[in-house]
């Protein structure tokens, strides 16, 4: 009877954990959308062109590289405290973004908001990877990312109403801070992950600066192949995603003459139907395998993005963007792969290195490259269309360097 009660309690906690993580992740999708929506209004209010906005977005995304530091600390202090602090930091700097006087302070606030946001999403994936049973691991991580689409749906629905208020685009960032009360209420209920506790990690006794030297372990001969694969996958995901997400509203508003209502309709439809892509990715990961799933999503995503940012017809652009957002399930696919391939004692560190320190360079570079290309080509759309083909470069890396891990317990995945 005690064991049955414990099992029931564990199941109840895992259900609550999944719901809590998914709710917090909802604001990740919201954050990625609102900078897309705000970009045309930022350009008008602050008097800057597309090249300057591209550089600004690129600089903001440098914050995602610095997320390497807090994610890395999760191997030292635990997943729980770093995750909770990241959510708190994200909400604070999102609210501050609404008070921006110009482009410079907006970039500064968003720089730190983005750092905390990607710390939150990375640790959320690690927490679910370490807590969920093997047969549900891929589905749980994918569901977490799927719920971020609800944040996108929320933002796209309320967007036309918010931009007509006195605060305008700033109201988008005020709404983004509503996670704080929920976080405070449930702060004490979140546990440290079982695998972190059972791992008996002793690094906490090591001076913090010395502990950062442990990152060289990720590049040890045992893990070098996996580190290369992880960094390449994350660079591709970040470069492709940031190009498609951050410039859609600017593209259709300035180059296809859409109004706020048309943008809202397209984004609401796209985020709503994109759930199909995410819902399909989870079962594919667990039944078809990691490599095949990644290949399908990268390929379709690249083709759809190229069509979206090249087309003239509104229905074609909208339909293609539906597919683009659905193929953004490459995020949970990449998160599942890179969370599994490293052992528990270096899992957070390895993900910090391959995702944030190396992979997020793609998120910082791509918007700046899009801005520079748009100045040469005379079109944001043409610039994004070219960058959106980068996933095809990654496919050989996936097949040559990524081992299949479907159905394996974390402890059975050997270096």
C-alpha positions as a printed Julia matrix, in Angstrom:
415×3 Matrix{Float64}:
  0.0    0.0     0.0
  2.74   2.58    0.82
  4.41   1.87   -2.52
  1.09   2.32   -4.32
  0.5    5.61   -2.51
  4.0    6.79   -3.4
  3.5    5.8    -7.03
  0.2    7.66   -7.09
  1.83  10.72   -5.51
  4.64  10.6    -8.05
  2.17  10.38  -10.92
  0.22  13.3    -9.51
  3.38  15.35   -9.18
  4.51  14.53  -12.72
  1.14  15.61  -14.09
  1.35  18.85  -12.1
  4.97  19.34  -13.17
  4.1   18.98  -16.85
  1.19  21.42  -16.49
  3.32  23.96  -14.58
  6.23  23.77  -17.03
  3.87  24.06  -19.98
  2.17  27.13  -18.52
  5.49  28.88  -17.96
  6.65  27.91  -21.44
  3.55  29.53  -22.89
  5.23  32.9   -22.37
  8.24  31.81  -24.42
  6.0   31.55  -27.47
  4.35  34.84  -26.57
  7.71  36.61  -26.27
  8.94  35.37  -29.64
  5.73  36.58  -31.28
  5.46  40.05  -29.77
  8.83  41.26  -31.03
  7.66  40.1   -34.46
  4.47  42.15  -34.02
  6.18  45.16  -32.46
  8.96  45.49  -35.05
  7.08  47.65  -37.59
  5.87  49.97  -34.79
  9.33  50.17  -33.25
 10.71  51.2   -36.62
  8.11  53.95  -36.96
  8.28  55.26  -33.38
 12.07  55.21  -33.1
 12.69  56.25  -36.71
 14.93  53.36  -37.82
 15.13  51.32  -41.03
 15.1   47.55  -41.63
 18.9   47.22  -41.47
 19.02  48.93  -38.07
 16.15  46.81  -36.77
 17.91  43.66  -37.99
 21.05  44.66  -36.1
 18.97  45.46  -33.0
 17.28  42.05  -33.06
 20.66  40.41  -33.56
 22.06  42.26  -30.55
 19.05  41.28  -28.43
 19.67  37.67  -29.38
 23.24  37.84  -28.09
 21.49  37.55  -24.74
 20.57  34.0   -25.71
 24.3   33.21  -25.94
 24.86  34.56  -22.42
 22.2   32.14  -21.21
 25.14  29.75  -21.24
 26.09  31.08  -17.8
 22.82  30.49  -15.85
 22.12  27.19  -17.65
 25.64  26.07  -16.79
 24.96  26.87  -13.11
 22.15  24.3   -13.08
 24.8   21.55  -12.82
 26.18  23.29   -9.75
 23.13  24.55   -7.85
 20.38  22.37   -9.3
 17.71  22.68  -11.96
 14.99  24.06   -9.66
 16.53  27.3    -8.3
 18.01  28.37  -11.63
 14.74  27.68  -13.47
 12.67  29.67  -10.97
 15.08  32.62  -11.01
 15.06  32.59  -14.82
 11.26  32.87  -14.94
 11.36  35.74  -12.44
 14.11  37.55  -14.38
 12.26  37.15  -17.67
  9.02  38.64  -16.35
 10.83  41.59  -14.74
 12.74  42.6   -17.9
  9.69  42.04  -20.1
  7.78  44.53  -18.0
 10.68  46.98  -18.14
 10.63  46.73  -21.96
  7.22  48.42  -21.93
  8.82  51.52  -20.37
 11.49  51.96  -23.08
 12.19  55.54  -24.18
 14.16  54.6   -27.28
 15.73  51.77  -29.22
 18.82  51.55  -26.99
 17.08  50.88  -23.69
 14.56  48.6   -25.43
 17.45  46.51  -26.76
 19.06  46.45  -23.29
 15.88  45.26  -21.52
 15.13  42.69  -24.21
 18.74  41.48  -24.14
 18.31  40.31  -20.54
 14.71  39.18  -21.03
 15.85  36.93  -23.87
 18.74  35.57  -21.77
 16.38  34.56  -18.98
 13.74  33.27  -21.4
 16.03  30.78  -23.12
 17.47  29.75  -19.75
 13.93  28.94  -18.68
 13.09  26.93  -21.8
 16.39  25.01  -21.75
 16.06  24.01  -18.11
 12.4   23.15  -18.61
 13.43  20.62  -21.27
 16.12  19.21  -18.97
 13.7   18.95  -16.03
 11.16  17.01  -18.1
 13.9   14.84  -19.62
 15.15  13.87  -16.16
 11.74  13.36  -14.56
  9.55  11.75  -17.2
  9.5    7.98  -17.98
 11.41   7.02  -21.13
  8.3    6.1   -23.1
  6.81   9.57  -22.58
  9.98  11.67  -22.67
  9.79  12.83  -26.28
  6.04  13.47  -26.04
  6.42  15.48  -22.81
  9.15  17.74  -24.18
  7.22  18.22  -27.42
  4.02  19.03  -25.5
  5.93  21.66  -23.54
  7.02  23.37  -26.75
  3.54  22.91  -28.22
  2.0   24.92  -25.4
  4.28  27.81  -26.32
  2.12  28.07  -29.44
 -0.79  29.04  -27.2
  1.24  32.08  -26.22
  1.55  32.91  -29.9
 -2.19  32.46  -30.4
 -2.89  34.73  -27.43
 -0.57  37.43  -28.75
 -1.91  37.31  -32.3
 -5.56  37.49  -31.12
 -5.13  40.44  -28.75
 -2.63  42.3   -30.96
 -5.11  44.47  -32.96
 -6.82  45.56  -29.74
 -3.61  46.35  -27.85
 -2.01  48.46  -30.58
 -5.09  50.69  -30.54
 -4.71  51.44  -26.82
 -2.86  54.44  -25.45
  0.2   52.29  -24.72
  0.18  50.71  -28.2
  2.89  48.08  -28.75
  4.09  48.59  -25.17
  0.95  46.89  -23.89
  2.19  43.65  -25.48
  5.07  43.64  -23.0
  2.9   44.55  -20.01
  0.79  41.45  -20.68
  3.98  39.36  -20.89
  4.65  39.85  -17.18
  1.51  38.1   -15.88
  3.45  34.9   -15.14
  4.93  36.43  -11.97
  1.9   35.91   -9.65
  1.55  32.26  -10.72
  5.27  31.67  -10.19
  5.18  33.1    -6.67
  2.13  30.99   -5.74
  3.71  27.69   -6.88
  7.36  28.48   -6.06
  7.58  26.03   -3.14
  5.85  23.13   -4.89
  8.49  22.58   -7.6
 10.98  19.87   -6.57
 14.56  19.31   -7.61
 14.79  16.58  -10.25
 15.27  13.05   -9.0
 18.22  12.35  -11.27
 20.06  15.48  -10.15
 19.59  14.55   -6.49
 20.52  10.9    -7.02
 23.54  11.9    -9.09
 25.25  13.08   -5.9
 26.91  15.93   -7.77
 29.73  17.28   -5.62
 30.66  20.26   -7.74
 28.97  22.69   -5.35
 32.06  22.53   -3.11
 34.31  23.71   -5.97
 34.95  27.48   -6.39
 32.57  28.79   -9.02
 35.19  30.11  -11.47
 37.09  26.83  -11.27
 33.88  24.92  -11.89
 33.47  26.69  -15.24
 36.62  24.95  -16.41
 34.51  21.81  -16.49
 33.1   22.91  -19.83
 36.19  21.43  -21.46
 34.71  18.03  -20.54
 32.09  18.58  -23.24
 34.87  18.61  -25.84
 36.61  15.53  -24.45
 37.14  12.8   -27.04
 34.23  10.83  -25.5
 31.74  13.61  -26.23
 33.33  15.58  -29.09
 31.21  13.95  -31.8
 28.03  14.64  -29.87
 29.06  18.21  -29.07
 29.69  18.87  -32.77
 26.31  17.42  -33.72
 24.48  19.33  -30.98
 26.1   22.67  -31.8
 25.38  22.26  -35.53
 21.75  21.33  -34.92
 21.17  24.25  -32.56
 22.94  26.77  -34.81
 20.68  25.7   -37.68
 17.5   25.79  -35.6
 18.32  29.24  -34.22
 19.35  30.81  -37.54
 16.33  29.44  -39.41
 13.82  30.17  -36.65
 14.94  33.73  -35.88
 14.81  34.68  -39.56
 11.29  33.31  -40.03
  9.8   34.52  -36.75
 11.18  38.0   -36.21
 10.59  39.44  -39.68
  7.22  38.06  -40.78
  5.14  41.0   -39.54
  7.63  43.52  -40.89
  7.71  41.7   -44.23
  3.95  41.51  -44.83
  3.3   45.0   -43.41
  5.95  46.83  -45.41
  6.35  44.68  -48.53
  2.88  43.17  -49.0
  0.81  46.09  -47.55
 -1.07  44.07  -44.94
 -2.85  45.92  -42.13
 -2.94  44.92  -38.44
 -6.14  42.92  -38.93
 -4.67  40.86  -41.77
 -1.49  40.2   -39.76
 -3.56  39.15  -36.73
 -5.71  36.79  -38.83
 -2.71  35.12  -40.49
 -0.8   34.69  -37.24
 -3.82  33.42  -35.29
 -4.55  30.86  -37.99
 -0.88  29.89  -38.29
 -0.32  29.44  -34.54
 -3.59  27.54  -34.14
 -2.9   25.06  -36.94
  0.81  24.78  -36.12
 -0.18  22.66  -33.14
 -0.68  19.82  -35.64
  3.03  19.92  -36.48
  4.0   19.82  -32.81
  1.47  17.1   -31.98
  2.89  14.95  -34.76
  6.52  15.51  -33.74
  6.17  13.87  -30.31
  4.91  10.47  -31.54
  7.37  10.61  -34.45
 10.27  11.1   -32.05
  9.26   8.12  -29.95
  8.23   5.78  -32.78
 10.0    6.83  -36.0
 13.16   7.96  -34.27
 15.12  11.16  -33.69
 17.08  11.32  -36.95
 14.2   10.69  -39.34
 11.94  13.14  -37.5
 14.61  15.86  -37.58
 15.16  15.29  -41.3
 11.46  15.57  -42.18
 10.9   18.73  -40.14
 14.07  20.51  -41.28
 13.34  19.81  -44.95
  9.68  20.8   -44.98
 10.4   23.86  -42.83
 13.07  25.17  -45.2
 10.89  24.76  -48.29
  7.82  26.33  -46.66
  9.8   29.33  -45.42
 11.28  29.95  -48.86
  7.78  29.92  -50.41
  6.33  32.13  -47.67
  8.89  34.91  -48.04
  8.92  34.76  -51.86
  5.2   34.66  -52.64
  2.97  37.6   -53.57
 -0.44  36.04  -52.85
 -1.81  36.51  -49.32
 -3.41  33.02  -49.19
 -0.13  31.39  -50.29
  1.88  33.4   -47.75
 -0.57  32.5   -44.98
 -0.67  28.79  -45.88
  3.12  28.61  -46.11
  3.5   30.35  -42.74
  1.13  27.82  -41.15
  3.56  25.12  -42.26
  6.59  27.16  -41.12
  5.21  27.48  -37.59
  4.26  23.8   -37.53
  7.81  22.88  -38.48
  9.07  24.92  -35.53
  8.7   21.64  -33.71
 12.39  21.42  -34.62
 12.85  23.13  -31.21
 11.57  20.21  -29.1
 13.22  17.8   -31.55
 16.6   19.47  -31.03
 15.95  19.77  -27.29
 15.12  16.08  -26.98
 18.22  15.01  -28.93
 20.72  17.19  -27.07
 19.2   16.53  -23.63
 19.52  12.77  -24.15
 23.0   12.38  -25.61
 24.96  13.67  -22.6
 25.16  12.04  -19.13
 23.36  13.6   -16.15
 26.48  15.03  -14.49
 27.22  17.28  -17.48
 23.78  17.49  -19.12
 23.07  21.14  -18.25
 26.66  22.16  -18.99
 26.68  20.37  -22.35
 23.35  21.91  -23.36
 24.6   25.32  -22.25
 27.63  24.9   -24.52
 26.01  23.42  -27.65
 22.77  25.4   -27.44
 23.67  28.76  -25.93
 27.4   29.31  -26.25
 27.6   27.93  -29.8
 24.14  27.29  -31.22
 22.63  30.65  -30.26
 25.26  32.4   -32.37
 22.88  31.54  -35.2
 20.09  33.5   -33.49
 22.38  36.51  -33.07
 23.88  36.43  -36.58
 20.84  35.61  -38.73
 18.79  38.81  -38.04
 21.85  40.98  -38.66
 22.58  39.08  -41.88
 18.93  39.45  -42.94
 19.13  43.2   -42.3
 22.36  43.54  -44.29
 21.05  41.39  -47.16
 17.82  43.39  -47.28
 19.86  46.55  -47.87
 21.56  44.86  -50.83
 18.55  43.03  -52.25
 16.05  45.76  -51.44
 13.72  43.28  -49.74
 13.39  41.69  -46.31
 11.43  38.86  -47.91
 14.18  37.9   -50.35
 16.78  38.04  -47.58
 14.78  35.74  -45.27
 14.03  33.36  -48.17
 17.76  32.82  -48.74
 18.61  32.33  -45.05
 15.66  29.94  -44.61
 17.41  27.26  -46.72
 20.14  26.68  -44.11
 18.52  23.47  -42.68
 19.61  21.56  -45.79
 23.25  22.12  -44.76
 22.55  20.43  -41.41
 20.98  17.21  -42.7
 24.25  15.33  -43.47
 25.5   16.18  -39.96
 22.39  14.67  -38.39
 22.75  11.37  -40.27
 26.51  11.06  -39.83
 26.92  12.1   -36.18
 23.64  11.6   -34.27
 23.03   8.17  -32.74
 19.45   6.94  -32.48
 18.21   7.05  -28.86
 14.48   6.35  -29.11
 13.1    4.15  -26.34
 16.35   4.08  -24.34
 16.6    5.02  -20.67
 19.04   7.88  -20.08
 21.35   5.57  -18.17
 21.52   3.18  -21.14
 22.68   5.83  -23.62
 26.43   5.28  -23.53
 29.1    7.83  -24.57
